[in-house]
Amino acid sequence: MRNSAKASLFAASIALAAPLGALADEGMWTFDNPPSALLKERYGFTPTPQWLEHLRLSSVRLNDGGSGSFVSSEGLVLTNHHVALGQLQKVSSEKKDYVQDGFYATTRGEELPCPDMEMNVLVSMEEVTDRVLGALDPKAPDRAQNEQRKAEMARIEKESADKTGLRSDAVELYYGGEYWLYRYKKYTDLRLVFAPEAQAAFYGGDPDNFTYPRYDLDMALFRAYEDGKPARPKHWLKWSKAGAKEGDLVFVSGHPGHTERLQTLAQLEFQRDRFLPMRLKLLRERLKALRAYSARGAEQARRAQALIYGYENSNKALTGSLEGLLSPRLLSDKAKAESEFRSLLASKPETADCAGAFDRIAAAEKLLAPRSGEHIFRSRPSGSRLLSLAESIVRWAREAGKPNEKRYEEFRDSALESLRFETFSPAPLYADLEETMLGLYLRMALQEFGPEHPFVKAALGGGKPEDVASQAVAGTKLFDPEFRRRLVEGGLKAVESAEDPLVALARRMDPDYREMRKWYEDNIQSVLAVEGRRIAKARFAAFGRSTYPDATFTLRLSFGKVAGYEEGTTLVPSRTTFFGLFDRAESFEGMPPFDLPRRFAEARGRLDLATPLNFATTNDIIGGNSGSPVADKDGRLVGLIFDGNIQGLILDYVYTEEQSRAVAVHSAGMLHALAAVYGMDALADELAGAKP
Amino acid sequence: MRNSAKASLFAASIALAAPLGALADEGMWTFDNPPSALLKERYGFTPTPQWLEHLRLSSVRLNDGGSGSFVSSEGLVLTNHHVALGQLQKVSSEKKDYVQDGFYATTRGEELPCPDMEMNVLVSMEEVTDRVLGALDPKAPDRAQNEQRKAEMARIEKESADKTGLRSDAVELYYGGEYWLYRYKKYTDLRLVFAPEAQAAFYGGDPDNFTYPRYDLDMALFRAYEDGKPARPKHWLKWSKAGAKEGDLVFVSGHPGHTERLQTLAQLEFQRDRFLPMRLKLLRERLKALRAYSARGAEQARRAQALIYGYENSNKALTGSLEGLLSPRLLSDKAKAESEFRSLLASKPETADCAGAFDRIAAAEKLLAPRSGEHIFRSRPSGSRLLSLAESIVRWAREAGKPNEKRYEEFRDSALESLRFETFSPAPLYADLEETMLGLYLRMALQEFGPEHPFVKAALGGGKPEDVASQAVAGTKLFDPEFRRRLVEGGLKAVESAEDPLVALARRMDPDYREMRKWYEDNIQSVLAVEGRRIAKARFAAFGRSTYPDATFTLRLSFGKVAGYEEGTTLVPSRTTFFGLFDRAESFEGMPPFDLPRRFAEARGRLDLATPLNFATTNDIIGGNSGSPVADKDGRLVGLIFDGNIQGLILDYVYTEEQSRAVAVHSAGMLHALAAVYGMDALADELAGAKP
């Protein structure tokens, strides 16, 4: 390409050490600290407090693991199909598969309640750094400080929840550089209004996932209800019928889940050598088992579809992340930046003590390494929902008797309402699927840790993994939400005496879990907390607040522009159109997963194929941002984030503007599809015609 | 991608050493040695002699630098727009720009004669290896053998031409492993019938060149005339209206220009370190000059357009080739293969003497290195057509007095008819453009070789390059084809005494050229010929004729299948459709060079957008194959080769099947465009309806 200089893939700043350059659309900014200077310099735009508040209060977090936004005065919530997928799966049955067929409510009465979808709106943010740090005894050992920190966070949450009735989360940012109390308005009555068929939402399937150009109608609409009536939010995003064009400044307001940009070199090496390989191993084994299960029949395929989607998505994302870490440049750039930062710290008396923090973190990661497989295996979901429920119920009963601030975070008073909502969900569970996933989990435990490991011994008692799984699933009553409710309400006594074989299994597995968690919190987490805080303090001292914290599934603002990029020796356009969907389907001669969605084929005569369908932006996003609104500078909805391209899979570690792109559904495309493909004219009118 | 194993980019065999594996659609096969075993094994297909003859006699070589085929009983010849581009440029004027606007003859009477297009059909092939080698004295020094070889080839050509009246070329294959006499039927009355506008033919411009997926109608139709009437070829390809589909076996019959797969490691290193960097330097300087010239005004832009296309094309192709050679794998694989081959040779008494051939070639390349810049600079076209004419006329006059077999090859009797055709072409020349290119050539000579170099001294005589160029162009009469004819017919005396300043410049430059050429032929070419032959002989001894020679712009057969490929983590489809053209134009919001061709926009209502437009195949092709027919196993025309993808730019050195693809216009797309976009219904009928 002769028209633009080819910049290095990793030209972007490595956030750890340097303040952010003014040269990139970088950052997942907290709403209390928007990138006003950058925005002014790059785009001549200054966000007002009102503008920020409007966007923040229009944005929602969906606790299935995504983001969304209010898009009408009557509580319509826009998010991705793939964020809604779990609920779509749960309301489907052997008779009616809403995932494959889509769902269309033409009247309010037809709107379909979701079994266990919680939605949060961030209504206030209050800094509590001084209070949290004030509760620490700086002379105490790390592990004591860690307990003091957690206890104080628990107290802050409980006080707030008791006082306001709002969901109150104590949030750690910058690895302990700041603490905030985030209060959320909570919605738990969400009803499904519209979801296209999976083939339209996820056109191109796993191959096209993390790919651009793209042609996906990855949208779904819920309506939030309060007291049985549609919610009437004060803030919601007006729909831009034209949407955004090449070069337009756009914002994404959503909940990026997790990044590691401020982590140290040692932490990234741990990711590369331990964490990601182990997670990928687990993912791939589960995918293999699920595909085999799925192949048993149409109903099994239906039951497994959302799970397979999730694992395939994670597999592709983490593979890309690992490839990023394995590339020669990324970690050598990080090492260079870290070394310069350490020199800077060492050169000033007030930060000289901080230089050693990097070594202490490295020592903690080294200590963790031999137990890391076990830690990853036990601290993440098992793959069997039934086992997760059993373990949670047992742990909950055993924690409940402790003072609030001594409990595991997930069993603090402030968390119990959401926990109950999840635990007693009426969503269906399938015995054959649970048996498959539980069997795999136990088999992998045996393979990975051997028969003599206390956890394996306790779980299997010398039996075969498959037999233990099959007996536990065959005998358990945990399929019944009422049984789960009675267990939880019966308290410790009911749980400890229950003869249910799956509860018994969870009881046997619990002591080793507690040992492992305590060891981790005392020896690893406490070091990371103390040293991370030290580094954060030094960073603030050196660079002020010209930076943003790593993602934590809390609300963030990112900015960027609608932009294509160079690839190979040509250009990738900033958007795609309906023409392109038809081209791809015809180009593959209809081969799945590239076959044209049936309703699009039927609607061909009604379609204006030049309508934009997807578009790419330079916004800095990551998993969890799925479903985030893309807003223009007038705060109107111009798009819906649903993916990043393959070049964006290193955004976990470093932002680059050359090729990494956020990928969104275009507001004009969504509106056109609703009306011309799905005949949802009333809904399209509600979105397009509604006045603020 | 989970559905297919990811193979290494360079998994293909390195042709130098190993016999071809049966696992790839590899090879540019001569028609006397078709890959019958491979075809049978991979596709269950056996080409008959009749099948081969039909395809060969339907195939044509266009001496502007491309390939083509007869596609009707009345002499219609199909090739690429970009092969026709030179002629389109030459028949255009300030008033009528057929490049930009296209050309459409609706009656025979409107068909437009081309000024200097020669077309060849390979009517017979006769092996003359024994005769050529028999003329050599194996005890003579390399340089004497080199002269003996050339003289014998000249005699063979002359005898054949005198006897048959056919164009007769002595062809060297396998670097001297074989010699063949190729006889061609020659056509010089070619008339333009149809060419689309450049924006349709070359949609996406330089960025999309060597890119796939692609959406180009890169076609043109000529009609061959004999004795003022349309030619009636006995063999021509019937048009397949449906064209080829994914997985179909297809053949390409055309004239690949140049490959270096059988060259030694030392030769490829020379390419990497000397040849390609120098050629790219020259190309880029010329492009810069042409762009500046083009920016002077619309008419200048028109005059320069075909040249700019050509230089941009070469620049992108050679850049890709160089990147291939610079990649870590390619040359290390080559080194390994060569070393294994040498061990094999050394292990057998009959080939033991051959192992040293590699070292002698390496020594020759080392000897060439310091003079390589000069050799490349002087032995390739200067960029000024006028200077090329002047140099050729001077050299011709000075060669003419020698015995036929002692002359430079290009002035042998057998070459003179084509040479006259070129030299006396009425194609227009533009003084300002010639001055620009001549000035650049002289300026670069000065920069590269300094004022004391004999060539520079002779050319400039101490003057400034720009002044010498401007005076020569201002004073010359070579613009006039009649003046050129009189000069040539006047013979040595007329040329030596001409006061024309450009002829004088060419006379001054000639002695140094002759010195350089003689040095090269005696010291480099002779070594490469003798040692190349030795290696070829050893290769035949080891592997038989299970291989194919490097490309030499002679007719070759390649086979393959219609196939997409993996890229990034998704799939690229095997074809594109008219939908995709509209998508790309709309996706770039009409930004050039991605704007929709006007006639396509106007025709939208008449188009079936699902019609295939371009497709990709695994056939082994290279520059010179442009315009080659793609035929199915029934010998019907299913497509028209016009490009390779970017991954194919290493095909100069090694064939790979994973991602390298030939790119063709689809036969259904061409027919549909002719009828629905251009209203050329009669032409479409001639193509589609004609019976064999």
Interface residues (C-beta under 8 A of the other chain):
Chain A: M1 R2 G204 D206 P207 D208 F210 T211 P213 K245 E246 K316 G320 G564 G568 T569 T570 L571 P573 S574 R575 T576 T577 F579 G580 F582 D583 R584 E586 S587 F588 E589 M591 F594 L609 A610 P612 I646
Chain B: M1 R2 G204 D206 P207 D208 F210 T211 P213 K245 E246 K316 G320 G564 G568 T569 T570 L571 P573 S574 R575 T576 T577 F579 G580 F582 D583 R584 E586 S587 F588 E589 M591 F594 L609 A610 P612 I646
